[in-house]
Amino acid sequence: MTPAPAPRLLTAPDIDCVDLVRIFRTKDVEVQALQGLTLRVDRGDMVAVIGASGSGKSTLLNVLSGLDQVSAGRATVAGHDMVSMGRSERVVFQRTSVGFVWQQTARNLLPYLTAAQNIAAVIAIAGGPRGAAREKKVDELLDLLGVGDMRHRTPAEMSGGQQQRVAIAVAIANDPAVLLADEPTGELDEATSEEVLGAMRRVNEERGLTTLIVTHDPTVSDQVRRTVQIRDGRTATEVVRSTHIDELGDEYAVAEEYAVLDRVGRMQLPATFTESLDLRDRVRLTLEADHVGVRRGDDGPQPTAAPPSEPAAELAAEPATDSAPPTPERTRGAGA
């Protein structure tokens, strides 16, 4: 009998990864794609994971979707333990708990079926409603994604953007808890990409669907509340976006960038910081009342305050309090 997943507590994250390690081995080579990655995505959140090619973001997505297994660490998705999951539970998980959108249309849609038939097939496989109830659900999903007029068209009769929006409808036809997307706008132009991302954001807002988008396109990050950057198989920085209203009633956006501090106290300084201050090899740390100072590890005594010719990189221990008005400029701080 397939074990049931742990109940999805309202306070529990839908995606919770702690110290993930994934090692690929061949006869003579060992590659660490994930090197202690930690990531938390709360229920109903929409998060973008960005990184250069080879940073580990696609490996992370394969682990979260049940297509790959980790070498070490802990990963939970929608109440399912991805490390101890057996084959039968994995099948149930992929049918009912997660939806997936690939970059390539051929992996999302069956070319000989219409848009409606592609969606109906997923509903049937997931054991969903039949007859008129199924037809109604198909129409609701197509309308939600703004492609109701594509109902009777095959993928070859759609544009790239229309294909991806139908693919999103297919991915959520099984009413998943989590939607995963691998470069969903990678083959689209800028205007079409905005349409597809807008459709994903609408699904996230109207259905409260936890959504994780993996991409190397930095413009995608402007469409989500949180952006997590992966570097060398670890989460390196996060950008959190919020809106504020000033004393005149005008709304403006604020984006704050944080370094990610893992459980054992490791963090990655942004390359712009280390390069501008010539930080390399060893550095000196000083603990102050409300921050940690990071200075070059040159030999010899260090002054208590950095001279004008040698600036210091200081990492704020926490973001500004509510008493300090937010600014629309990006700031860097240390995030937990």
BANULUM-301722 format. One line per 8 residues: number of its first residue (from 1); their letters; for each residue x, y, z of N, C-alpha, C. Coordinates in nm, 3 decimals. Layout:
NUM = A = X,Y,Z,X,Y,Z,X,Y,Z; ...
***
This chain:
1 = MTPAPAPR = 0.085,-0.119,0.000,0.000,0.000,0.000,0.089,0.124,0.000; 0.049,0.223,-0.082,0.126,0.346,-0.090,0.107,0.429,0.035; 0.215,0.470,0.104,0.199,0.550,0.225,0.144,0.687,0.194; 0.055,0.735,0.280,-0.004,0.867,0.260,0.096,0.974,0.301; 0.096,1.089,0.231,0.187,1.197,0.269,0.146,1.257,0.401; 0.240,1.323,0.466,0.208,1.392,0.591,0.105,1.500,0.564; 0.014,1.526,0.658,-0.087,1.631,0.638,-0.020,1.765,0.609; -0.080,1.845,0.518,-0.027,1.975,0.484,-0.076,2.076,0.587
9 = LLTAPDID = 0.006,2.104,0.684,-0.028,2.201,0.787,-0.030,2.341,0.727; -0.121,2.424,0.778,-0.133,2.559,0.724,-0.005,2.639,0.744; 0.070,2.608,0.850,0.192,2.683,0.879,0.316,2.622,0.815; 0.303,2.503,0.757,0.418,2.435,0.699,0.442,2.484,0.557; 0.567,2.498,0.515,0.594,2.538,0.377,0.559,2.426,0.280; 0.522,2.462,0.158,0.493,2.361,0.056,0.622,2.304,-0.001; 0.731,2.380,0.003,0.862,2.332,-0.041,0.961,2.363,0.070; 1.027,2.261,0.120,1.123,2.280,0.229,1.246,2.192,0.203
17 = CVDLVRIF = 1.355,2.256,0.167,1.481,2.185,0.137,1.587,2.230,0.236; 1.657,2.134,0.293,1.761,2.164,0.392,1.887,2.086,0.356; 1.994,2.158,0.331,2.127,2.100,0.307,2.125,1.994,0.196; 2.060,2.023,0.084,2.052,1.927,-0.025,2.187,1.910,-0.094; 2.223,1.786,-0.116,2.345,1.752,-0.190,2.307,1.655,-0.301; 2.353,1.684,-0.422,2.333,1.590,-0.534,2.465,1.574,-0.606; 2.515,1.450,-0.605,2.644,1.419,-0.666,2.621,1.326,-0.785; 2.674,1.365,-0.900,2.670,1.280,-1.019,2.807,1.216,-1.038
25 = RTKDVEVQ = 2.808,1.087,-1.053,2.935,1.015,-1.065,2.941,0.938,-1.197; 3.055,0.945,-1.260,3.086,0.858,-1.373,3.209,0.777,-1.333; 3.266,0.709,-1.425,3.380,0.623,-1.392,3.495,0.701,-1.331; 3.526,0.817,-1.390,3.644,0.891,-1.346,3.612,1.031,-1.293; 3.487,1.072,-1.298,3.452,1.211,-1.264,3.340,1.212,-1.161; 3.350,1.306,-1.067,3.244,1.329,-0.968,3.208,1.476,-0.970; 3.079,1.506,-0.993,3.032,1.644,-1.003,2.926,1.668,-0.896; 2.945,1.774,-0.815,2.846,1.811,-0.714,2.756,1.920,-0.771
33 = ALQGLTLR = 2.636,1.881,-0.813,2.543,1.978,-0.870,2.477,2.063,-0.761; 2.447,2.001,-0.646,2.394,2.073,-0.531,2.490,2.051,-0.414; 2.526,2.161,-0.347,2.628,2.152,-0.243,2.577,2.212,-0.111; 2.473,2.151,-0.057,2.418,2.200,0.069,2.314,2.309,0.052; 2.231,2.296,-0.050,2.131,2.399,-0.081,2.015,2.394,0.018; 1.972,2.511,0.063,1.858,2.524,0.153,1.759,2.623,0.092; 1.630,2.583,0.089,1.527,2.667,0.027,1.394,2.640,0.094; 1.319,2.745,0.122,1.185,2.733,0.178,1.089,2.818,0.096
41 = VDRGDMVA = 0.977,2.758,0.054,0.874,2.830,-0.019,0.742,2.806,0.055; 0.684,2.911,0.110,0.562,2.899,0.186,0.442,2.876,0.095; 0.337,2.824,0.153,0.216,2.793,0.078,0.160,2.920,0.013; 0.130,2.910,-0.116,0.072,3.021,-0.189,0.171,3.122,-0.241; 0.299,3.103,-0.215,0.401,3.198,-0.260,0.437,3.171,-0.405; 0.492,3.272,-0.472,0.540,3.259,-0.610,0.685,3.305,-0.611; 0.776,3.213,-0.640,0.919,3.237,-0.625,0.991,3.204,-0.756; 1.088,3.286,-0.791,1.174,3.259,-0.906,1.312,3.219,-0.855
49 = VIGASGSG = 1.368,3.113,-0.912,1.505,3.070,-0.883,1.588,3.097,-1.007; 1.689,3.182,-0.994,1.771,3.218,-1.108,1.915,3.174,-1.082; 1.990,3.161,-1.190,2.129,3.121,-1.179,2.186,3.094,-1.316; 2.316,3.100,-1.325,2.383,3.073,-1.452,2.373,2.925,-1.487; 2.403,2.893,-1.610,2.404,2.754,-1.652,2.503,2.675,-1.568; 2.459,2.560,-1.516,2.546,2.478,-1.433,2.543,2.514,-1.286; 2.455,2.607,-1.246,2.450,2.648,-1.106,2.376,2.549,-1.018; 2.297,2.460,-1.079,2.224,2.359,-1.002,2.074,2.377,-1.000
57 = KSTLLNVL = 2.024,2.479,-1.069,1.880,2.507,-1.060,1.795,2.399,-1.127; 1.838,2.344,-1.240,1.761,2.238,-1.305,1.765,2.109,-1.223; 1.878,2.082,-1.160,1.888,1.965,-1.072,1.791,1.980,-0.956; 1.781,2.099,-0.900,1.687,2.125,-0.792,1.544,2.096,-0.836; 1.507,2.142,-0.956,1.372,2.122,-1.004,1.342,1.973,-1.026; 1.439,1.901,-1.075,1.421,1.757,-1.096,1.399,1.684,-0.962; 1.468,1.730,-0.859,1.450,1.670,-0.727,1.310,1.700,-0.674; 1.266,1.825,-0.688,1.137,1.865,-0.634,1.021,1.800,-0.707
65 = SGLDQVSA = 1.041,1.764,-0.833,0.934,1.702,-0.912,0.934,1.550,-0.901; 1.033,1.494,-0.832,1.041,1.350,-0.819,1.108,1.280,-0.935; 1.171,1.356,-1.024,1.241,1.297,-1.138,1.384,1.255,-1.103; 1.434,1.304,-0.991,1.570,1.271,-0.948,1.570,1.259,-0.796; 1.673,1.198,-0.742,1.685,1.181,-0.598,1.814,1.246,-0.549; 1.810,1.295,-0.425,1.926,1.363,-0.370,2.024,1.261,-0.313; 2.149,1.303,-0.299,2.252,1.219,-0.238,2.252,1.234,-0.087; 2.212,1.353,-0.039,2.205,1.379,0.105,2.117,1.501,0.127
73 = GRATVAGH = 2.075,1.518,0.253,1.990,1.632,0.286,1.845,1.592,0.301; 1.760,1.694,0.312,1.617,1.672,0.333,1.537,1.758,0.238; 1.430,1.701,0.178,1.342,1.776,0.089,1.199,1.728,0.109; 1.109,1.823,0.131,0.967,1.793,0.146,0.889,1.881,0.050; 0.798,1.819,-0.026,0.714,1.893,-0.121,0.569,1.852,-0.098; 0.485,1.949,-0.062,0.342,1.924,-0.040,0.318,1.809,0.058; 0.401,1.801,0.161,0.385,1.699,0.262,0.450,1.566,0.230; 0.511,1.553,0.113,0.578,1.429,0.074,0.728,1.439,0.102
81 = DMVSMGRS = 0.783,1.338,0.166,0.926,1.330,0.190,0.992,1.277,0.064; 1.063,1.364,-0.007,1.120,1.327,-0.137,1.240,1.233,-0.122; 1.298,1.223,-0.002,1.416,1.138,0.018,1.375,0.993,0.040; 1.275,0.971,0.123,1.233,0.835,0.154,1.122,0.784,0.064; 1.075,0.865,-0.029,0.962,0.829,-0.115,0.992,0.705,-0.198; 0.898,0.610,-0.197,0.910,0.489,-0.278,0.851,0.509,-0.417; 0.863,0.406,-0.500,0.819,0.418,-0.639,0.670,0.443,-0.651; 0.589,0.369,-0.577,0.443,0.384,-0.588,0.398,0.520,-0.537
89 = ERVVFQRT = 0.456,0.566,-0.426,0.421,0.699,-0.377,0.464,0.806,-0.475; 0.575,0.785,-0.543,0.624,0.883,-0.640,0.523,0.899,-0.755; 0.465,0.789,-0.799,0.365,0.795,-0.906,0.244,0.876,-0.860; 0.195,0.847,-0.740,0.080,0.919,-0.686,0.113,1.067,-0.669; 0.233,1.097,-0.620,0.277,1.234,-0.601,0.274,1.311,-0.734; 0.329,1.252,-0.839,0.336,1.321,-0.967,0.200,1.334,-1.033; 0.107,1.246,-1.001,-0.027,1.254,-1.058,-0.116,1.355,-0.988; -0.094,1.375,-0.859,-0.190,1.451,-0.780,-0.136,1.574,-0.709
97 = SVGFVWQQ = -0.007,1.580,-0.680,0.044,1.685,-0.592,0.127,1.791,-0.662; 0.173,1.763,-0.782,0.263,1.857,-0.849,0.227,1.869,-0.997; 0.238,1.992,-1.048,0.222,2.017,-1.191,0.354,2.069,-1.246; 0.381,2.044,-1.375,0.511,2.079,-1.431,0.492,2.142,-1.569; 0.565,2.251,-1.592,0.568,2.318,-1.722,0.712,2.320,-1.772; 0.735,2.256,-1.886,0.868,2.252,-1.945,0.888,2.369,-2.041; 1.012,2.395,-2.075,1.043,2.498,-2.173,0.999,2.455,-2.313; 1.019,2.327,-2.346,0.987,2.277,-2.479,0.840,2.236,-2.486
105 = TARNLLPY = 0.769,2.289,-2.584,0.626,2.260,-2.599,0.600,2.111,-2.618; 0.690,2.043,-2.689,0.670,1.901,-2.717,0.663,1.818,-2.590; 0.719,1.867,-2.479,0.715,1.795,-2.353,0.592,1.831,-2.271; 0.518,1.933,-2.312,0.400,1.976,-2.238,0.269,1.926,-2.297; 0.261,1.921,-2.430,0.136,1.892,-2.499,0.153,1.778,-2.598; 0.052,1.692,-2.607,0.051,1.587,-2.710,0.010,1.651,-2.842; 0.090,1.638,-2.947,0.067,1.714,-3.070,-0.059,1.674,-3.146; -0.109,1.553,-3.125,-0.227,1.505,-3.199,-0.358,1.529,-3.125
113 = LTAAQNIA = -0.351,1.594,-3.007,-0.471,1.628,-2.931,-0.493,1.779,-2.932; -0.619,1.819,-2.923,-0.650,1.961,-2.912,-0.619,2.009,-2.770; -0.629,2.140,-2.750,-0.604,2.196,-2.617,-0.699,2.133,-2.515; -0.828,2.126,-2.549,-0.925,2.067,-2.457,-0.895,1.921,-2.429; -0.856,1.847,-2.530,-0.827,1.705,-2.512,-0.702,1.683,-2.428; -0.601,1.769,-2.443,-0.481,1.758,-2.359,-0.517,1.776,-2.212; -0.601,1.874,-2.182,-0.641,1.900,-2.044,-0.727,1.785,-1.991; -0.822,1.741,-2.073,-0.912,1.634,-2.031,-0.837,1.505,-2.001
121 = AVIAIAGG = -0.730,1.480,-2.075,-0.651,1.358,-2.054,-0.588,1.358,-1.915; -0.537,1.474,-1.871,-0.476,1.484,-1.739,-0.582,1.466,-1.630; -0.698,1.525,-1.651,-0.806,1.510,-1.552,-0.844,1.363,-1.538; -0.850,1.292,-1.651,-0.885,1.150,-1.647,-0.780,1.068,-1.576; -0.652,1.093,-1.604,-0.543,1.019,-1.541,-0.541,1.041,-1.391; -0.574,1.164,-1.349,-0.575,1.198,-1.206,-0.701,1.150,-1.135; -0.791,1.087,-1.209,-0.915,1.039,-1.149,-1.014,1.149,-1.119; -1.015,1.254,-1.201,-1.104,1.367,-1.181,-1.244,1.342,-1.230
129 = PRGAAREK = -1.327,1.448,-1.236,-1.467,1.433,-1.276,-1.482,1.385,-1.420; -1.600,1.332,-1.450,-1.629,1.282,-1.584,-1.743,1.361,-1.648; -1.767,1.331,-1.775,-1.882,1.386,-1.845,-1.885,1.537,-1.848; -2.006,1.591,-1.819,-2.027,1.736,-1.826,-1.940,1.810,-1.725; -1.917,1.748,-1.608,-1.832,1.813,-1.507,-1.689,1.829,-1.557; -1.640,1.729,-1.631,-1.505,1.739,-1.687,-1.498,1.848,-1.792; -1.600,1.853,-1.879,-1.602,1.956,-1.984,-1.606,2.096,-1.921; -1.680,2.111,-1.814,-1.688,2.240,-1.747,-1.553,2.279,-1.689
137 = KVDELLDL = -1.483,2.183,-1.629,-1.352,2.212,-1.572,-1.252,2.250,-1.681; -1.257,2.182,-1.795,-1.169,2.215,-1.908,-1.192,2.359,-1.952; -1.320,2.398,-1.966,-1.351,2.534,-2.009,-1.304,2.637,-1.906; -1.320,2.607,-1.778,-1.277,2.699,-1.673,-1.126,2.721,-1.677; -1.050,2.615,-1.699,-0.904,2.628,-1.704,-0.861,2.706,-1.827; -0.922,2.681,-1.941,-0.886,2.755,-2.062,-0.919,2.903,-2.047; -1.033,2.933,-1.986,-1.070,3.075,-1.964,-0.977,3.141,-1.864; -0.938,3.068,-1.760,-0.847,3.123,-1.660,-0.715,3.165,-1.722
145 = LGVGDMRH = -0.667,3.087,-1.818,-0.540,3.116,-1.884,-0.557,3.205,-2.007; -0.678,3.245,-2.038,-0.702,3.336,-2.149,-0.687,3.273,-2.286; -0.713,3.143,-2.297,-0.700,3.073,-2.426,-0.826,2.991,-2.455; -0.941,3.045,-2.417,-1.066,2.975,-2.444,-1.091,2.951,-2.590; -1.041,3.042,-2.676,-1.061,3.026,-2.820,-0.969,2.922,-2.882; -0.878,2.865,-2.801,-0.788,2.761,-2.851,-0.842,2.620,-2.825; -0.964,2.611,-2.776,-1.019,2.484,-2.728,-1.006,2.372,-2.829; -1.036,2.399,-2.955,-1.039,2.293,-3.056,-0.915,2.293,-3.145
153 = RTPAEMSG = -0.811,2.363,-3.104,-0.690,2.371,-3.187,-0.581,2.278,-3.132; -0.503,2.222,-3.221,-0.388,2.142,-3.182,-0.269,2.235,-3.160; -0.163,2.188,-3.096,-0.047,2.275,-3.071,0.010,2.339,-3.198; 0.007,2.267,-3.310,0.061,2.322,-3.435,-0.017,2.443,-3.484; -0.140,2.459,-3.435,-0.225,2.570,-3.477,-0.223,2.686,-3.378; -0.130,2.683,-3.282,-0.118,2.788,-3.181,0.017,2.857,-3.191; 0.023,2.978,-3.138,0.151,3.047,-3.126,0.227,2.992,-3.006; 0.353,3.033,-2.992,0.433,2.985,-2.880,0.374,3.024,-2.745
161 = GQQQRVAI = 0.327,3.148,-2.735,0.268,3.192,-2.609,0.138,3.120,-2.577; 0.058,3.096,-2.680,-0.067,3.021,-2.659,-0.038,2.878,-2.615; 0.063,2.817,-2.674,0.102,2.681,-2.635,0.142,2.676,-2.488; 0.219,2.774,-2.441,0.264,2.773,-2.303,0.150,2.799,-2.205; 0.054,2.882,-2.244,-0.060,2.906,-2.156,-0.150,2.782,-2.148; -0.165,2.711,-2.260,-0.238,2.584,-2.257,-0.161,2.484,-2.172; -0.027,2.486,-2.182,0.056,2.395,-2.103,0.037,2.421,-1.954; 0.021,2.546,-1.913,-0.005,2.577,-1.772,-0.140,2.519,-1.730
169 = AVAIANDP = -0.240,2.532,-1.819,-0.371,2.474,-1.789,-0.361,2.323,-1.772; -0.281,2.258,-1.856,-0.260,2.114,-1.844,-0.191,2.081,-1.712; -0.094,2.163,-1.674,-0.016,2.137,-1.552,-0.099,2.148,-1.426; -0.204,2.230,-1.427,-0.285,2.247,-1.307,-0.418,2.172,-1.316; -0.436,2.093,-1.422,-0.562,2.019,-1.440,-0.583,1.914,-1.333; -0.475,1.866,-1.269,-0.487,1.766,-1.163,-0.499,1.830,-1.025; -0.525,1.963,-1.021,-0.539,2.037,-0.895,-0.420,2.015,-0.802; -0.298,2.043,-0.849,-0.179,2.016,-0.766,-0.165,2.117,-0.654
177 = AVLLADEP = -0.082,2.083,-0.557,-0.049,2.177,-0.449,0.064,2.270,-0.492; 0.149,2.222,-0.583,0.268,2.297,-0.624,0.280,2.295,-0.775; 0.313,2.410,-0.834,0.340,2.420,-0.977,0.488,2.452,-0.996; 0.556,2.369,-1.074,0.698,2.388,-1.105,0.712,2.421,-1.253; 0.796,2.519,-1.284,0.814,2.561,-1.424,0.962,2.574,-1.454; 1.007,2.507,-1.559,1.147,2.508,-1.600,1.162,2.594,-1.725; 1.214,2.715,-1.709,1.234,2.808,-1.821,1.107,2.823,-1.905; 0.993,2.857,-1.847,0.869,2.861,-1.925,0.866,2.968,-2.034
185 = TGELDEAT = 0.956,3.067,-2.025,0.959,3.172,-2.126,1.087,3.169,-2.208; 1.161,3.059,-2.199,1.292,3.052,-2.263,1.289,3.062,-2.413; 1.177,3.024,-2.477,1.169,3.026,-2.622,1.073,3.133,-2.673; 1.041,3.232,-2.588,0.943,3.334,-2.623,1.007,3.472,-2.628; 0.946,3.563,-2.706,0.994,3.700,-2.709,0.948,3.773,-2.582; 0.995,3.896,-2.566,0.970,3.967,-2.440,0.821,3.991,-2.415; 0.749,4.036,-2.518,0.607,4.065,-2.500,0.528,3.938,-2.466; 0.558,3.830,-2.537,0.488,3.704,-2.511,0.525,3.649,-2.374
193 = SEEVLGAM = 0.651,3.667,-2.335,0.694,3.621,-2.203,0.613,3.689,-2.093; 0.588,3.819,-2.108,0.509,3.891,-2.008,0.368,3.837,-2.002; 0.311,3.797,-2.115,0.176,3.740,-2.116,0.173,3.607,-2.040; 0.273,3.522,-2.065,0.278,3.392,-1.999,0.300,3.409,-1.849; 0.392,3.497,-1.811,0.417,3.520,-1.668,0.295,3.582,-1.600; 0.225,3.668,-1.672,0.102,3.725,-1.618,-0.003,3.618,-1.594; -0.009,3.519,-1.685,-0.103,3.408,-1.668,-0.065,3.325,-1.546; 0.063,3.300,-1.526,0.107,3.223,-1.409,0.078,3.299,-1.281
201 = RRVNEERG = 0.098,3.429,-1.284,0.070,3.510,-1.165,-0.080,3.509,-1.134; -0.163,3.510,-1.237,-0.307,3.507,-1.216,-0.349,3.374,-1.153; -0.291,3.264,-1.199,-0.319,3.133,-1.140,-0.276,3.131,-0.994; -0.159,3.186,-0.967,-0.108,3.190,-0.830,-0.200,3.270,-0.738; -0.247,3.385,-0.785,-0.329,3.472,-0.702,-0.470,3.418,-0.683; -0.531,3.368,-0.791,-0.671,3.325,-0.784,-0.686,3.188,-0.718; -0.585,3.103,-0.732,-0.596,2.968,-0.677,-0.507,2.946,-0.555; -0.424,3.044,-0.523,-0.334,3.027,-0.410,-0.235,2.915,-0.432
209 = LTTLIVTH = -0.198,2.893,-0.557,-0.112,2.780,-0.595,0.035,2.815,-0.574; 0.103,2.739,-0.492,0.246,2.760,-0.470,0.320,2.737,-0.602; 0.400,2.836,-0.644,0.462,2.833,-0.775,0.612,2.860,-0.765; 0.690,2.774,-0.830,0.836,2.790,-0.833,0.880,2.790,-0.979; 0.942,2.899,-1.021,0.988,2.915,-1.159,1.141,2.915,-1.160; 1.199,2.826,-1.238,1.344,2.820,-1.253,1.381,2.882,-1.388; 1.475,2.976,-1.387,1.508,3.046,-1.510,1.647,3.107,-1.501; 1.704,3.139,-1.616,1.827,3.218,-1.619,1.797,3.360,-1.667
217 = DPTVSDQV = 1.670,3.388,-1.694,1.626,3.519,-1.743,1.600,3.612,-1.626; 1.682,3.715,-1.606,1.665,3.803,-1.490,1.536,3.884,-1.495; 1.474,3.902,-1.615,1.351,3.980,-1.623,1.234,3.909,-1.556; 1.243,3.775,-1.544,1.136,3.700,-1.479,1.125,3.740,-1.332; 1.238,3.773,-1.272,1.239,3.804,-1.129,1.154,3.926,-1.095; 1.132,4.015,-1.192,1.051,4.134,-1.166,0.902,4.101,-1.154; 0.864,3.979,-1.192,0.723,3.940,-1.192,0.682,3.866,-1.064; 0.776,3.841,-0.974,0.746,3.761,-0.854,0.785,3.839,-0.729
225 = RRTVQIRD = 0.735,3.792,-0.614,0.765,3.860,-0.488,0.904,3.828,-0.437; 0.947,3.704,-0.457,1.079,3.661,-0.409,1.161,3.606,-0.525; 1.287,3.642,-0.527,1.381,3.587,-0.624,1.499,3.529,-0.548; 1.529,3.402,-0.573,1.641,3.335,-0.507,1.747,3.305,-0.611; 1.868,3.347,-0.585,1.978,3.319,-0.677,2.061,3.201,-0.626; 2.087,3.107,-0.716,2.171,2.992,-0.684,2.307,3.013,-0.748; 2.412,2.988,-0.669,2.548,2.996,-0.720,2.628,2.881,-0.662; 2.690,2.803,-0.750,2.774,2.690,-0.708,2.696,2.590,-0.623
233 = GRTATEVV = 2.571,2.564,-0.661,2.493,2.462,-0.593,2.436,2.502,-0.459; 2.442,2.633,-0.425,2.386,2.682,-0.300,2.303,2.807,-0.325; 2.207,2.832,-0.237,2.135,2.958,-0.244,2.228,3.069,-0.195; 2.242,3.173,-0.277,2.339,3.278,-0.247,2.272,3.406,-0.198; 2.173,3.456,-0.271,2.105,3.580,-0.234,1.955,3.567,-0.257; 1.881,3.654,-0.192,1.737,3.664,-0.213,1.700,3.810,-0.231; 1.607,3.835,-0.322,1.547,3.968,-0.336,1.400,3.956,-0.300; 1.356,4.038,-0.205,1.217,4.037,-0.161,1.154,4.170,-0.202
241 = RSTHIDEL = 1.042,4.161,-0.274,0.973,4.280,-0.324,0.844,4.303,-0.246; 0.814,4.428,-0.221,0.691,4.464,-0.152,0.646,4.601,-0.201; 0.521,4.634,-0.174,0.468,4.764,-0.212,0.435,4.843,-0.087; 0.456,4.973,-0.095,0.430,5.062,0.018,0.352,5.184,-0.032; 0.285,5.250,0.058,0.210,5.371,0.026,0.269,5.486,0.107; 0.306,5.594,0.039,0.367,5.707,0.109,0.261,5.797,0.170; 0.305,5.906,0.231,0.212,5.994,0.302,0.114,6.063,0.208; 0.144,6.065,0.078,0.053,6.126,-0.019,-0.044,6.026,-0.079
249 = GDEYAVAE = -0.031,5.900,-0.038,-0.121,5.798,-0.090,-0.073,5.730,-0.217; 0.049,5.763,-0.259,0.103,5.702,-0.381,0.170,5.569,-0.347; 0.148,5.471,-0.432,0.205,5.338,-0.410,0.337,5.325,-0.486; 0.435,5.267,-0.421,0.563,5.244,-0.486,0.620,5.110,-0.441; 0.708,5.056,-0.524,0.765,4.923,-0.497,0.902,4.936,-0.432; 0.930,4.842,-0.342,1.059,4.837,-0.274,1.117,4.697,-0.293; 1.243,4.691,-0.333,1.313,4.562,-0.349,1.436,4.562,-0.259; 1.442,4.467,-0.168,1.556,4.455,-0.077,1.629,4.324,-0.105
257 = EYAVLDRV = 1.760,4.332,-0.118,1.840,4.214,-0.147,1.912,4.168,-0.019; 1.905,4.039,0.007,1.964,3.980,0.126,2.064,3.871,0.087; 2.169,3.857,0.165,2.254,3.739,0.155,2.187,3.629,0.237; 2.204,3.504,0.195,2.140,3.391,0.262,2.239,3.327,0.358; 2.196,3.314,0.484,2.277,3.254,0.589,2.221,3.116,0.619; 2.303,3.011,0.601,2.251,2.876,0.623,2.265,2.835,0.769; 2.228,2.711,0.799,2.219,2.666,0.939,2.354,2.666,1.010; 2.463,2.649,0.936,2.594,2.644,1.001,2.668,2.777,0.990
265 = GRMQLPAT = 2.598,2.882,0.946,2.657,3.015,0.943,2.730,3.051,0.815; 2.713,2.971,0.709,2.780,3.003,0.583,2.697,3.101,0.501; 2.766,3.186,0.428,2.699,3.277,0.335,2.796,3.312,0.223; 2.741,3.360,0.113,2.822,3.401,-0.001,2.809,3.551,-0.020; 2.922,3.620,-0.015,2.922,3.763,-0.043,2.904,3.786,-0.192; 2.826,3.885,-0.232,2.811,3.916,-0.375,2.946,3.946,-0.438; 2.962,3.904,-0.563,3.088,3.924,-0.633,3.125,4.072,-0.644; 3.024,4.158,-0.657,3.054,4.302,-0.666,3.118,4.353,-0.538
273 = FTESLDLR = 3.081,4.296,-0.423,3.141,4.336,-0.296,3.287,4.290,-0.288; 3.309,4.162,-0.314,3.443,4.106,-0.299,3.541,4.166,-0.398; 3.493,4.197,-0.519,3.582,4.254,-0.620,3.616,4.399,-0.589; 3.516,4.477,-0.549,3.542,4.619,-0.523,3.630,4.640,-0.399; 3.621,4.549,-0.301,3.701,4.563,-0.180,3.822,4.471,-0.179; 3.843,4.398,-0.289,3.957,4.307,-0.302,3.960,4.206,-0.188; 3.843,4.146,-0.161,3.833,4.044,-0.057,3.858,3.907,-0.119; 3.956,3.835,-0.067,3.985,3.702,-0.120,4.062,3.622,-0.015
281 = DRVRLTLE = 4.063,3.490,-0.034,4.131,3.400,0.058,4.076,3.415,0.200; 4.149,3.483,0.287,4.106,3.503,0.425,4.060,3.646,0.447; 3.959,3.663,0.534,3.911,3.796,0.570,3.903,3.805,0.722; 3.898,3.926,0.773,3.885,3.950,0.916,3.740,3.988,0.948; 3.685,3.931,1.056,3.550,3.961,1.100,3.555,4.036,1.232; 3.469,4.136,1.245,3.455,4.208,1.372,3.308,4.210,1.409; 3.277,4.175,1.534,3.139,4.173,1.582,3.108,4.306,1.650; 3.014,4.379,1.593,2.971,4.506,1.648,2.833,4.488,1.713
289 = ADHVGVRR = 2.779,4.597,1.767,2.653,4.588,1.840,2.538,4.543,1.751; 2.535,4.589,1.625,2.422,4.557,1.539,2.462,4.509,1.400; 2.589,4.474,1.382,2.631,4.424,1.252,2.764,4.351,1.265; 2.800,4.281,1.157,2.929,4.214,1.148,3.011,4.282,1.040; 3.132,4.322,1.073,3.220,4.384,0.975,3.310,4.281,0.910; 3.331,4.293,0.779,3.418,4.204,0.703,3.527,4.289,0.639; 3.652,4.259,0.673,3.764,4.338,0.621,3.867,4.248,0.556; 3.949,4.309,0.474,4.056,4.236,0.408,4.148,4.173,0.511
297 = GDDGPQPT = 4.197,4.055,0.478,4.281,3.982,0.572,4.428,4.010,0.557; 4.465,4.135,0.526,4.606,4.170,0.512,4.678,4.151,0.645; 4.805,4.118,0.639,4.884,4.102,0.761,4.901,4.238,0.829; 4.922,4.234,0.960,4.944,4.357,1.034,4.819,4.399,1.108; 4.833,4.491,1.203,4.718,4.536,1.283,4.616,4.606,1.195; 4.489,4.590,1.231,4.381,4.652,1.157,4.325,4.770,1.236; 4.302,4.881,1.170,4.243,4.997,1.239,4.099,4.967,1.278; 4.053,5.037,1.382,3.914,5.018,1.427,3.816,5.072,1.325
305 = AAPPSEPA = 3.856,5.170,1.249,3.770,5.224,1.143,3.850,5.222,1.014; 3.787,5.184,0.905,3.857,5.174,0.778,3.892,5.312,0.726; 4.018,5.334,0.681,4.054,5.462,0.623,3.983,5.482,0.490; 3.975,5.606,0.440,3.903,5.634,0.316,3.953,5.551,0.199; 4.083,5.517,0.196,4.138,5.442,0.083,4.108,5.294,0.091; 4.054,5.247,0.207,4.028,5.104,0.222,3.891,5.084,0.286; 3.784,5.086,0.205,3.649,5.073,0.260,3.626,4.933,0.314; 3.529,4.919,0.402,3.495,4.790,0.460,3.356,4.750,0.418
313 = AELAAEPA = 3.335,4.619,0.404,3.201,4.567,0.372,3.133,4.531,0.502; 3.022,4.598,0.533,2.951,4.572,0.657,2.816,4.512,0.624; 2.781,4.400,0.693,2.658,4.329,0.667,2.561,4.355,0.781; 2.449,4.420,0.753,2.352,4.450,0.857,2.294,4.322,0.911; 2.279,4.316,1.043,2.229,4.194,1.105,2.082,4.173,1.078; 2.006,4.278,1.055,1.864,4.266,1.026,1.820,4.387,0.948; 1.706,4.373,0.871,1.659,4.487,0.794,1.612,4.600,0.885; 1.591,4.714,0.824,1.551,4.832,0.901,1.420,4.807,0.973
321 = TDSAPPTP = 1.403,4.868,1.091,1.280,4.851,1.167,1.169,4.931,1.103; 1.046,4.911,1.155,0.930,4.978,1.098,0.939,5.129,1.112; 1.020,5.175,1.208,1.030,5.319,1.229,1.107,5.388,1.119; 1.187,5.314,1.045,1.264,5.374,0.936,1.187,5.360,0.807; 1.159,5.469,0.734,1.080,5.460,0.612,1.155,5.383,0.506; 1.088,5.291,0.432,1.155,5.216,0.326,1.187,5.306,0.207; 1.288,5.270,0.134,1.326,5.344,0.015,1.310,5.256,-0.105; 1.279,5.317,-0.224,1.259,5.237,-0.342,1.387,5.184,-0.403
329 = ERTRGAGA = 1.500,5.212,-0.341,1.626,5.164,-0.392,1.656,5.028,-0.332; 1.731,4.944,-0.404,1.770,4.813,-0.353,1.880,4.829,-0.249; 1.864,4.758,-0.138,1.965,4.758,-0.034,2.008,4.617,-0.010; 2.126,4.598,0.044,2.180,4.464,0.072,2.192,4.446,0.221; 2.153,4.328,0.269,2.164,4.298,0.411,2.182,4.150,0.430; 2.198,4.107,0.551,2.213,3.964,0.579,2.078,3.908,0.615; 2.031,3.807,0.539,1.901,3.747,0.567,1.919,3.611,0.629; 1.824,3.572,0.709,1.831,3.440,0.769,1.766,3.340,0.680
***
